[in-house]
Amino acid sequence: MNKTIRIGTRGSKLALWQAEHIASLIRPSGYGTEIVPIETRGDKILDVSIAKIGSKGVFTEEIEAKLLDGSIDIAVHSAKDLSSELPDELELIAFTEREAVNDVLISNRPIDITNGSTLRIGTSATRRVAFLKHFYPNVQAVSIRGNLQTRFAKLEAGECDALLLAYAGVHRMGFDNYIVEKIPTSYFVPAVGQGCIAVECHKKLAFDKKEILERWVNHPATAVCVRAERAFLKTLHGGCSIPAFGYAHFEGDLISLKAGLISLDGQRVIKVKRSAATEEAKELGELVANEVLTIGGEQILKEIRQQLNNA
Ligand SMILES: NCc1[nH]cc(CCC(=O)O)c1CC(=O)O
């Protein structure tokens, strides 16, 4: 029996860290691991914002091709970067235990975001730009792309006064010392899947390997929450380029999901919070999404599609 799990991943430092983390969870099982770095379209195109090149699969297509042809066993992704719809032959088999899901403000000097008339905050995620406009109308959002190291270099070079990033990535890359503020999830709701690492595989992956992943890598409580969030996103037909947000966590025995949409100008926030039993995670996501669509989300999505087409 072949007892080596071949792990496909993007080649960025964060992606390699995540793949290495998955390998470290697999290792105690007795199975070996091999990491296979794969370059994606999203890694090559650095000068246009992701929203404009069309988000669908830019960081995953080449990796999924290798899952389909069997040259890797699993692919490791930030759960956040995964499109809500996978190719039919593939599935998500494991989600790692989630750490802090917050966004954080990063700088090399003290920053007061509430007094931000002259602050330039580097970010390119549509959700963060819209939330900045909504909660901190005085700050200026400047588009900063590239991997985390590139973004830090741009901060150091003075292209912005601070960066707005996911805590998870900052922490994994060892940049904790630069965190000047942890922004509460109570109002700055994270992106779907933020802080969680997802493992994707072929539905026909060998049974023993599937069992290893389910037993040693998957964290059931996180998995059920992220599945609720992803059901929400799927019902909106959204990828990572729409300003949707969604965060589920346990409140006692129930999953509580807070999710919604924000208009690109930050003017309108549609937010719904509901809870359900764990067996109903998927239905919870769908229910919340349909409610968001009904109370104004449909209109926001329509406007966003028009604006992205015209950009
Ligand atoms: N969109 C890029 C991306 N994808 C995953 C992470 C960090 C890790 C995570 O959120 O799980 C980041 C960087 C960021 O948003 O700051």
The ligand as an SDF file (V2000), in Angstrom:
LIG
                    3D

 16 16  0  0  0  0  0  0  0  0999 V2000
   -6.9060   36.7700    0.5010 N   0  0  0  0  0  0  0  0  0  0  0  0
   -5.5720   36.3290    0.7710 C   0  0  0  0  0  0  0  0  0  0  0  0
   -5.4970   35.4990    2.0130 C   0  0  0  0  0  0  0  0  0  0  0  0
   -5.9650   34.2510    2.0440 N   0  0  0  0  0  0  0  0  0  0  0  0
   -5.7970   33.7670    3.3050 C   0  0  0  0  0  0  0  0  0  0  0  0
   -5.1930   34.7400    4.0670 C   0  0  0  0  0  0  0  0  0  0  0  0
   -4.8120   34.6400    5.4880 C   0  0  0  0  0  0  0  0  0  0  0  0
   -5.2040   33.3790    6.1780 C   0  0  0  0  0  0  0  0  0  0  0  0
   -6.6790   33.2440    6.4360 C   0  0  0  0  0  0  0  0  0  0  0  0
   -7.4360   34.2120    6.4170 O   0  0  0  0  0  0  0  0  0  0  0  0
   -7.0970   32.1010    6.6890 O   0  0  0  0  0  0  0  0  0  0  0  0
   -4.9870   35.8550    3.2440 C   0  0  0  0  0  0  0  0  0  0  0  0
   -4.3690   37.1310    3.6060 C   0  0  0  0  0  0  0  0  0  0  0  0
   -5.3220   38.1130    4.2220 C   0  0  0  0  0  0  0  0  0  0  0  0
   -6.5170   38.1300    3.8770 O   0  0  0  0  0  0  0  0  0  0  0  0
   -4.8910   38.9220    5.0410 O   0  0  0  0  0  0  0  0  0  0  0  0
  1  2  1  0
  2  3  1  0
  3  4  1  0
  3 12  2  0
  4  5  1  0
  5  6  2  0
  6  7  1  0
  6 12  1  0
  7  8  1  0
  8  9  1  0
  9 10  2  0
  9 11  1  0
 12 13  1  0
 13 14  1  0
 14 15  2  0
 14 16  1  0
M  END
$$$$
